Amino acid sequence: MRVVLQRVTGASVSVDGETVGAIGTGFLALVGVAQGDGEAQAAALAAKVAVLRVFDDQAGQFNLALDDVGGAVLVVSQFTLIADLRKGRRPSFVRAARPEQAAPLVEHFASQLAGLGIEVERGRFGAHMTVELANDGPVTIVIDSAELETPRRQA
């Protein structure tokens, strides 16, 4: 799984002119699911997002997390994050998970965030969405589940 986080002062997502999700301060989380991803990756990404310290403290340093600033997350599925651009001029999406696998994992990611006490809004999976945001900073961070530390086993 891959998540592109954009720190925002506000973000919203609309489908056919209807706003289906909106937040103030927090993150817009664009979420891509690859074949073979599972609930463990979704949970690990949610745990990382919840504690990521990229909000400014009084000294202007990245020392605050979502809960410190009363932030929320707008979760929007985006299969194009899994594009393969190695050949040709048209992206290949063969590594992207099928919708029946991806939809529950995007929802699991959102539910895990909510379970950690984070306010979560959602886009509409599979719909043509219009996303509006005010990127704060700008601060944009890419997190790939394959790059996260795996918990060590206790001996």
C-alpha positions as CSV (number, residue, x, y, z in Angstrom):
1,M,0.0,0.0,0.0
2,R,1.1,3.5,-0.6
3,V,-0.3,6.7,1.0
4,V,0.4,10.2,-0.2
5,L,-0.2,12.6,2.8
6,Q,-0.8,16.2,2.2
7,R,-0.9,18.5,5.3
8,V,-3.9,20.7,4.8
9,T,-5.7,23.6,6.4
10,G,-8.8,22.2,4.7
11,A,-9.8,19.6,2.1
12,S,-13.0,18.2,0.6
13,V,-14.1,15.6,-1.9
14,S,-17.1,15.8,-4.1
15,V,-19.0,13.3,-6.3
16,D,-21.3,14.7,-9.0
17,G,-21.3,18.1,-7.3
18,E,-22.2,16.7,-3.8
19,T,-19.6,17.0,-1.0
20,V,-19.1,13.6,0.5
21,G,-16.3,14.4,2.9
22,A,-14.6,17.5,4.2
23,I,-12.1,18.4,6.9
24,G,-10.3,21.4,8.4
25,T,-6.7,21.0,9.6
26,G,-5.2,17.6,9.1
27,F,-4.2,15.3,6.3
28,L,-5.6,14.5,2.9
29,A,-4.6,10.8,2.5
30,L,-4.5,9.5,-1.0
31,V,-4.5,5.7,-0.6
32,G,-3.3,3.2,-3.3
33,V,-3.6,-0.6,-2.8
34,A,-1.4,-3.1,-4.6
35,Q,-2.0,-6.7,-5.3
36,G,-1.0,-8.8,-2.3
37,D,-1.6,-6.0,0.3
38,G,-3.6,-6.9,3.3
39,E,-5.0,-5.7,6.6
40,A,-1.6,-5.7,8.3
41,Q,-0.3,-3.1,5.8
42,A,-3.4,-1.0,6.2
43,A,-3.1,-1.1,10.0
44,A,0.7,-0.2,9.9
45,L,0.1,2.7,7.6
46,A,-2.7,4.0,9.8
47,A,-0.6,3.7,12.9
48,K,2.2,5.7,11.3
49,V,-0.1,8.4,10.0
50,A,-1.7,8.8,13.4
51,V,1.6,9.6,15.1
52,L,3.5,11.4,12.3
53,R,4.9,14.6,13.7
54,V,4.7,17.1,10.8
55,F,2.7,19.9,12.3
56,D,4.5,23.0,13.6
57,D,4.9,23.7,17.2
58,Q,5.3,27.3,18.5
59,A,8.9,27.4,17.3
60,G,7.9,26.3,13.8
61,Q,9.4,22.8,14.2
62,F,7.8,19.6,13.1
63,N,6.9,18.3,16.6
64,L,3.2,17.9,16.7
65,A,0.9,15.0,15.5
66,L,-2.7,15.0,14.5
67,D,-4.1,14.7,18.0
68,D,-1.9,17.6,19.2
69,V,-3.5,19.9,16.7
70,G,-7.0,18.5,16.7
71,G,-6.5,17.3,13.1
72,A,-8.6,15.0,11.0
73,V,-7.9,12.8,7.9
74,L,-9.8,12.8,4.6
75,V,-9.2,9.3,3.1
76,V,-9.5,9.1,-0.7
77,S,-8.8,6.0,-2.7
78,Q,-6.4,6.4,-5.6
79,F,-5.4,3.4,-7.6
80,T,-3.1,5.5,-9.8
81,L,-0.6,5.6,-7.0
82,I,0.3,2.0,-8.0
83,A,1.2,3.0,-11.6
84,D,4.1,1.3,-13.3
85,L,5.9,3.8,-15.6
86,R,8.9,1.7,-16.6
87,K,7.8,1.1,-20.2
88,G,6.1,3.3,-22.8
89,R,4.2,6.5,-22.3
90,R,1.0,5.1,-20.8
91,P,1.0,4.0,-17.2
92,S,0.3,0.3,-16.4
93,F,-2.0,-0.5,-13.5
94,V,-1.5,-4.3,-13.5
95,R,0.0,-4.2,-10.0
96,A,-3.0,-2.3,-8.5
97,A,-5.4,-4.4,-6.5
98,R,-8.8,-5.3,-8.0
99,P,-11.6,-3.1,-6.5
100,E,-13.1,-6.0,-4.5
101,Q,-9.7,-6.3,-2.7
102,A,-8.8,-2.6,-2.6
103,A,-12.1,-1.2,-1.3
104,P,-12.1,-3.2,2.0
105,L,-8.4,-2.3,2.6
106,V,-9.0,1.4,2.1
107,E,-11.9,1.2,4.5
108,H,-9.7,-0.8,7.0
109,F,-7.1,2.0,6.8
110,A,-9.8,4.6,7.6
111,S,-11.3,2.4,10.4
112,Q,-7.9,1.9,12.0
113,L,-7.4,5.7,12.1
114,A,-10.8,6.2,13.6
115,G,-10.0,3.5,16.2
116,L,-7.0,5.5,17.2
117,G,-9.2,8.4,18.0
118,I,-8.6,10.4,14.7
119,E,-11.6,12.0,13.1
120,V,-11.9,10.5,9.6
121,E,-13.9,11.6,6.5
122,R,-14.0,9.5,3.4
123,G,-14.2,9.8,-0.4
124,R,-16.4,7.4,-2.3
125,F,-14.5,4.3,-3.6
126,G,-14.6,3.9,-7.3
127,A,-16.4,7.2,-8.0
128,H,-15.0,10.0,-10.2
129,M,-14.1,12.4,-7.4
130,T,-13.2,16.1,-7.3
131,V,-10.7,16.8,-4.5
132,E,-10.0,20.3,-3.3
133,L,-7.4,21.1,-0.7
134,A,-5.4,23.9,0.8
135,N,-1.9,22.3,1.1
136,D,-0.3,23.8,4.2
137,G,3.4,24.4,3.8
138,P,3.3,22.7,1.3
139,V,4.0,19.5,3.2
140,T,3.6,16.3,1.2
141,I,4.9,12.9,2.3
142,V,4.8,9.5,0.6
143,I,4.6,6.4,2.8
144,D,5.0,3.0,1.3
145,S,4.0,0.0,3.6
146,A,7.0,-1.9,2.3
147,E,9.3,0.7,3.8
148,L,7.8,0.6,7.3
149,E,9.6,-1.1,10.1
150,T,8.2,-4.5,11.0
151,P,7.7,-5.2,14.7
152,R,10.4,-7.3,16.3
153,R,9.5,-10.5,17.9
154,Q,10.0,-10.9,21.6
155,A,12.5,-13.6,22.5
